[in-house]
């Protein structure tokens, strides 16, 4: 299971665990090795490991440099997956919903390793998915927002009906275009919730792809492990 620790991978895992055709053997998470945080989401590895413990699933961290090239990412992914394929793993599941180019890219990379990609949430209406997520008892905090879509006031909020109500009309309810990312602290399949504390808000800028604005800016809410 490609596990970001956020809402989409969490709901995709929920469906997989209820599907008798598949056995989920391991979580795979891309981690910024320099900072020790989940790539894009900025969540500390300590909290990622707490999620894996509550799922009782092995966690493999795909350690990446701070700004990996596509070639570096693809090589690290292949290095990670080859031994798992040799042990019998045939699929990798993702929480993608409707980004066709990303789906095609993932399928292409896995085909090179004689593996297949699974997309349990594919083409589901995102507002419907998010409400189902909330009804099932998943709980998460918004830990990263893209400043091009959402201001800093959305960062650090609970992902709930109020958050959904406040989203601007140009923002996908599930943030499928990268508008926001989340940290899951409770789920129907967790053995117990993860205690956490909200830390400081930090703004970071990154070079944007060619042809876009010079910089992309994101707000991050640092999440700290709370006391049990």
C-alpha positions as CSV (number, residue, x, y, z in Angstrom):
1,X,0.0,0.0,0.0
2,X,1.4,3.4,-1.0
3,X,0.8,5.2,2.3
4,X,1.1,8.9,2.6
5,X,-0.5,8.9,6.1
6,X,-3.3,11.1,4.8
7,X,-7.0,10.7,4.0
8,X,-6.9,9.3,0.5
9,X,-4.5,6.4,1.2
10,X,-6.4,5.8,4.4
11,X,-9.7,5.3,2.6
12,X,-8.1,3.3,-0.2
13,X,-6.6,1.0,2.5
14,X,-10.1,0.6,4.1
15,X,-11.5,-0.7,0.8
16,X,-8.5,-3.0,0.2
17,X,-8.8,-4.6,3.7
18,X,-12.5,-5.4,2.9
19,X,-11.6,-7.0,-0.5
20,X,-10.9,-10.7,-0.2
21,X,-9.0,-10.7,-3.5
22,X,-6.1,-8.9,-1.8
23,X,-3.8,-9.2,1.2
24,X,-2.1,-6.0,2.3
25,X,1.4,-7.0,3.2
26,X,3.2,-3.7,3.8
27,X,3.0,0.1,3.8
28,X,5.4,2.1,1.5
29,X,6.0,5.8,2.3
30,X,8.2,8.3,0.5
31,X,10.3,10.1,3.2
32,X,12.5,13.1,2.9
33,X,15.7,11.6,4.3
34,X,17.2,15.0,5.1
35,X,14.4,16.2,7.3
36,X,13.0,12.8,8.4
37,X,9.5,13.8,7.3
38,X,6.9,12.3,4.9
39,X,7.4,13.8,1.4
40,X,5.0,16.6,0.5
41,X,3.0,16.2,3.8
42,X,5.9,17.3,6.1
43,X,4.8,14.9,8.9
44,X,7.5,13.6,11.2
45,X,8.5,10.0,10.8
46,X,7.7,9.4,14.5
47,X,4.0,10.0,13.7
48,X,4.2,7.9,10.5
49,X,5.6,5.0,12.6
50,X,2.8,5.4,15.1
51,X,0.3,4.9,12.2
52,X,2.0,1.7,11.2
53,X,2.0,0.4,14.7
54,X,-1.7,1.0,15.1
55,X,-2.3,-0.8,11.8
56,X,-0.1,-3.7,12.8
57,X,1.5,-3.5,9.3
58,X,5.2,-3.4,8.4
59,X,6.4,0.0,7.2
60,X,9.0,0.6,4.6
61,X,10.4,4.1,4.2
62,X,11.5,5.0,0.7
63,X,14.3,7.4,1.6
64,X,14.7,10.2,-0.9
65,X,17.0,13.3,-1.1
66,X,15.5,16.7,-0.4
67,X,14.8,17.4,-4.1
68,X,15.1,14.1,-6.0
69,X,15.1,14.0,-9.7
70,X,12.6,11.8,-11.4
71,X,15.4,9.4,-12.3
72,X,16.5,9.2,-8.6
73,X,12.9,8.6,-7.5
74,X,12.3,5.9,-10.0
75,X,15.5,4.1,-9.2
76,X,14.8,4.2,-5.4
77,X,11.3,2.9,-6.0
78,X,12.5,0.1,-8.2
79,X,15.2,-0.8,-5.6
80,X,12.4,-1.0,-2.9
81,X,9.9,-3.0,-4.9
82,X,12.2,-5.6,-6.6
83,X,12.7,-7.7,-3.4
84,X,9.0,-7.4,-2.5
85,X,8.1,-8.6,-5.9
86,X,10.5,-11.5,-5.5
87,X,8.7,-12.4,-2.2
88,X,5.3,-12.6,-4.0
89,X,4.0,-9.0,-4.0
90,X,2.0,-8.5,-7.3
91,X,0.4,-5.1,-6.8
92,X,0.9,-1.6,-5.3
93,X,-2.3,0.3,-4.3
94,X,-2.6,4.1,-4.5
95,X,-5.2,6.6,-3.3
96,X,-5.4,8.5,-6.6
97,X,-8.9,9.5,-7.6
98,X,-9.0,11.1,-11.1
99,X,-5.5,12.3,-12.3
100,X,-5.2,10.3,-15.5
101,X,-1.5,11.2,-16.2
102,X,-0.5,10.2,-12.7
103,X,-2.3,6.9,-13.0
104,X,-0.6,6.2,-16.3
105,X,2.8,7.0,-14.9
106,X,2.4,4.7,-11.9
107,X,1.1,1.8,-14.0
108,X,4.1,2.3,-16.4
109,X,6.6,2.3,-13.6
110,X,5.2,-0.9,-12.0
111,X,4.9,-2.7,-15.4
112,X,8.7,-2.4,-15.7
113,X,8.9,-4.5,-12.5
114,X,6.1,-6.9,-13.6
115,X,3.7,-5.5,-11.1
116,X,0.3,-3.9,-11.3
117,X,-1.2,-0.7,-9.9
118,X,-4.5,-0.7,-8.0
119,X,-6.7,2.4,-7.5
120,X,-9.5,1.6,-5.1
121,X,-10.9,5.2,-5.2
122,X,-10.7,5.7,-8.9
123,X,-13.3,8.2,-10.3
124,X,-15.4,8.3,-7.2
125,X,-16.9,11.8,-6.7
126,X,-14.6,13.5,-4.2
127,X,-17.3,15.3,-2.1
128,X,-19.0,11.9,-1.7
129,X,-15.7,10.3,-0.8
130,X,-14.9,12.8,1.9
131,X,-18.3,12.5,3.5
132,X,-18.1,8.7,3.5
133,X,-14.6,9.1,5.1
134,X,-16.1,11.2,7.9
135,X,-19.1,8.9,8.4
136,X,-16.8,5.9,8.8
137,X,-15.0,7.6,11.6
138,X,-11.7,8.6,10.1
139,X,-10.2,11.7,11.7
140,X,-7.4,13.8,10.3
141,X,-5.7,17.2,10.6
142,X,-4.8,19.4,7.6
143,X,-1.0,19.7,7.8
144,X,-0.2,21.3,4.4
145,X,-1.9,23.8,2.2
146,X,-0.9,25.2,-1.2
147,X,-1.1,29.0,-0.9
148,X,-2.2,29.3,-4.5
149,X,-5.6,27.7,-3.4
150,X,-5.9,28.1,0.4
151,X,-4.7,30.6,3.0
152,X,-2.8,29.7,6.1
153,X,-6.1,29.7,8.2
154,X,-6.9,26.3,6.7
155,X,-3.6,24.7,7.9
156,X,-3.9,22.9,11.2
157,X,-7.7,22.6,11.0
158,X,-9.5,19.3,11.6
159,X,-10.8,17.7,8.3
160,X,-14.5,17.9,9.1
161,X,-17.8,19.1,7.7
162,X,-16.9,22.7,8.7
163,X,-13.7,22.5,6.7
164,X,-15.5,21.1,3.7
165,X,-18.1,23.9,3.9
166,X,-15.4,26.6,4.0
167,X,-13.5,25.4,0.9
168,X,-13.5,27.8,-2.0
169,X,-15.4,26.6,-5.1
170,X,-12.2,26.1,-7.1
171,X,-10.7,23.7,-4.6
172,X,-11.4,19.9,-4.9
173,X,-13.0,18.6,-1.8
174,X,-10.3,15.9,-1.4
175,X,-7.5,18.2,-2.5
176,X,-6.9,15.9,-5.5
177,X,-5.0,18.7,-7.3
178,X,-2.6,19.1,-4.4
179,X,-4.5,21.9,-2.7
180,X,-4.0,20.4,0.8
181,X,-2.6,17.3,2.6
182,X,-3.6,15.7,5.9
183,X,-2.3,13.6,8.8
184,X,-4.6,10.7,9.9
185,X,-4.7,10.4,13.7
186,X,-7.7,8.0,14.0
187,X,-9.4,5.4,11.8
188,X,-11.8,2.4,12.1
189,X,-8.8,0.0,11.7
190,X,-6.5,1.7,14.2
191,X,-5.9,-0.1,17.5
192,X,-6.2,3.3,19.2
193,X,-6.0,7.0,18.2
194,X,-2.7,8.8,17.9
195,X,-2.2,11.6,20.5
196,X,-0.8,14.7,18.9
197,X,0.0,18.4,19.5
198,X,-0.1,21.1,16.9
199,X,3.2,22.9,16.5
200,X,4.1,26.1,14.6
201,X,3.0,27.1,11.2
202,X,5.8,27.4,8.6
203,X,5.7,28.9,5.1
204,X,8.0,27.3,2.5
205,X,8.6,28.1,-1.1
206,X,9.8,25.8,-3.8
207,X,10.8,26.2,-7.5
208,X,7.8,25.6,-9.7
209,X,7.8,23.5,-12.9
210,X,8.8,25.3,-16.1
211,X,6.1,27.5,-17.5
212,X,4.4,28.2,-14.2
213,X,5.0,30.9,-11.5
214,X,8.6,31.3,-10.3
215,X,7.8,29.8,-6.9
216,X,5.2,27.6,-5.3
217,X,4.4,28.5,-1.6
218,X,3.0,26.1,1.0
219,X,2.0,26.4,4.6
220,X,2.8,23.5,7.0
221,X,1.5,22.8,10.4
222,X,4.2,20.9,12.4
223,X,2.7,18.0,14.2
224,X,4.2,16.7,17.4
225,X,3.6,13.3,19.1
226,X,1.4,13.8,22.2
227,X,1.4,11.8,25.4
228,X,-0.5,8.5,25.6
